[in-house]
Amino acid sequence: MSGQDALVKEIETLQMQDMLRLYNEMAEMCFNKCVTSFRAKTLNSKEDTCLDLCVGKYMKNMTRCGMRFAEEQYLQQQQAGQPPQ
């Protein structure tokens, strides 16, 4: 395996770890916010709706943050005179 292949594999591993961390944060946050009763095996309609809204907002926010991050990287590359990647 070449040095570049090893670097790509390391980046992929870090991206997977980051994705799992974000997923776990979302799951914990939304669970703690929305699940209020442990008397039934299933979620009640209020909990189910809350979870849908919470996950939707979290994913929308993560998408917006990712887009802003990409925009900032592009602007920094432009200012540095580097071609965009």
PyMOL commands that set and color helices and strands:
alter all, ss='L'
color gray80, all
select helices_A, chain A and resi 3-34+45-80
alter helices_A, ss='H'
color red, helices_A
deselect
rebuild
show_as cartoon
